[in-house]
Amino acid sequence: MAGEHIDILETEGLKHNRLVTVEVNERPVKLLGPRETGEQIKIAAIEQGAEIGTDYLLDEVSHDGIHRRIQDHEHIELHDHMVFLARRPEHVMVVTVNEQAVKLEGDSATGLEIKAAAIAQGAAIQINFVLQEELPNGTSRVIGDHDRIHLREHLRFTAIAPDDNS
């Protein structure tokens, strides 16, 4: 009788709903495919014994080791053997780049990391722009791509095109 029920579901077009086993922090997690949100993946992992929280950041880890951040609301096409890494969010600091708020994780960032985060968050700059820290005394100092800045509240930066003579 139970087999007949499954056959009926499959003939009604629900065949795509099947269990998919993924890995979250090296722990197998079973999900009902074909799609789940980042939040649903974290909740299922917690229910299945992963020691993470719903506030954790979730990354999909590709076979070549590249991490891609999965947002809580983002729908993911699932397949067996996907690997996810969930980690506690680091300290988040908000700075300003060209009058736009930019969120940065951690205690420090390089000039290149600041520009890349600003671009990813919609700032109208390019990676080759010159980054300057606006100092409290009204002057500024150039921050090189490899210069590391200790992050703190109220830091302000400007990023200008390298050929801008203003």
C-alpha positions in Angstrom: 0.0 0.0 0.0 2.8 2.4 0.8 4.5 1.7 -2.5 1.3 2.6 -4.3 1.3 6.0 -2.6 4.8 6.7 -3.8 3.9 5.7 -7.3 0.9 8.0 -7.2 3.1 10.9 -6.0 5.7 10.2 -8.8 3.0 10.2 -11.5 1.6 13.5 -10.2 4.9 15.3 -10.9 6.3 15.3 -7.4 9.1 12.9 -8.3 11.6 15.7 -7.9 11.1 15.8 -4.2 13.7 13.3 -3.0 16.2 13.1 -0.2 19.6 14.6 -0.9 22.5 14.1 1.4 24.9 17.0 1.8 27.7 17.8 4.2 27.5 20.7 6.7 30.7 21.1 8.8 31.7 17.5 7.9 28.4 16.1 9.1 25.9 14.4 6.7 22.6 16.2 6.5 19.6 14.9 4.7 17.5 17.5 2.9 14.3 17.2 0.8 15.3 18.3 -2.7 15.4 19.8 -5.2 15.8 23.3 -3.6 16.3 24.7 -0.1 17.2 28.1 1.2 20.4 28.8 3.1 18.3 29.2 6.2 16.5 25.8 5.6 19.9 24.1 5.2 21.1 25.5 8.5 17.9 24.5 10.3 18.0 21.0 8.9 21.7 20.7 10.0 20.9 21.9 13.5 18.0 19.4 13.7 20.4 16.6 12.6 23.0 17.4 15.2 25.3 20.0 13.7 26.6 22.3 16.3 25.8 25.6 14.5 23.4 28.4 14.9 20.9 30.0 12.6 22.9 33.2 12.8 26.0 31.4 11.3 27.3 32.3 7.9 26.9 29.5 5.3 29.3 28.9 2.5 29.0 26.4 -0.3 32.5 24.8 -0.9 33.1 23.7 -4.5 35.3 20.8 -5.5 38.2 23.2 -6.2 37.9 24.7 -2.6 36.3 28.0 -3.6 33.8 29.3 -1.0 30.6 31.0 -2.1 28.5 32.7 0.6 24.9 31.5 0.6 22.4 34.1 1.9 19.6 32.9 4.2 16.9 33.7 1.6 18.8 32.3 -1.3 17.4 29.2 -3.0 20.0 26.5 -3.8 19.7 23.7 -6.3 20.7 20.6 -4.3 22.5 17.5 -5.3 24.2 14.7 -3.3 27.7 15.3 -2.0 27.4 19.1 -1.8 29.7 20.5 0.9 28.8 23.5 3.1 30.7 25.2 5.8 28.9 27.1 8.5 30.8 29.4 10.8 30.1 31.9 13.5 30.0 35.4 12.1 33.0 37.5 12.9 33.0 41.0 14.2 31.3 43.2 11.6 32.4 46.8 11.2 30.7 49.4 9.1 33.0 52.0 7.3 32.1 54.5 4.6 33.6 54.5 1.1 32.5 57.4 -1.1 29.7 58.2 1.3 28.3 54.6 1.1 28.2 52.3 4.1 30.3 49.2 3.6 30.2 46.2 6.0 33.6 44.4 6.6 34.2 41.3 8.7 37.1 41.0 11.1 39.4 43.4 12.9 41.4 44.5 9.9 41.4 44.7 6.1 43.7 45.6 3.3 43.1 48.4 1.0 42.2 45.9 -1.7 39.8 44.1 0.6 38.1 47.4 1.4 37.7 48.3 -2.3 36.5 44.7 -3.2 33.9 44.8 -0.4 32.7 48.3 -1.4 32.3 47.1 -5.1 30.4 43.9 -3.9 28.1 46.1 -1.9 27.3 48.4 -4.8 29.8 51.3 -4.6 30.4 52.9 -8.0 34.2 52.4 -7.9 36.6 50.1 -9.6 39.3 47.8 -8.1 42.1 50.0 -9.6 40.9 53.2 -7.8 43.1 54.9 -5.3 41.8 54.5 -1.8 42.4 57.2 0.7 41.5 57.3 4.4 39.9 60.6 5.4 41.6 61.6 8.7 39.8 63.6 11.5 42.1 66.6 11.0 40.7 67.1 7.5 43.7 65.6 5.6 43.8 62.2 4.0 46.4 59.4 3.5 46.6 56.9 0.6 46.0 53.3 1.5 47.8 50.9 -0.8 46.2 47.6 -1.8 48.4 45.6 0.6 48.3 48.1 3.5 46.4 46.6 6.4 44.0 48.9 8.3 42.8 48.2 11.8 39.0 48.5 11.5 37.0 50.7 13.9 33.7 52.6 13.8 33.4 55.8 11.8 36.4 55.2 9.4 35.8 57.1 6.2 37.4 56.4 2.8 37.3 57.9 -0.6 38.2 56.0 -3.8 39.1 57.9 -6.9 40.0 56.9 -10.4 43.8 56.7 -10.8 43.8 59.4 -13.5 41.5 61.8 -11.5 43.6 65.0 -10.8 41.0 66.7 -8.6 
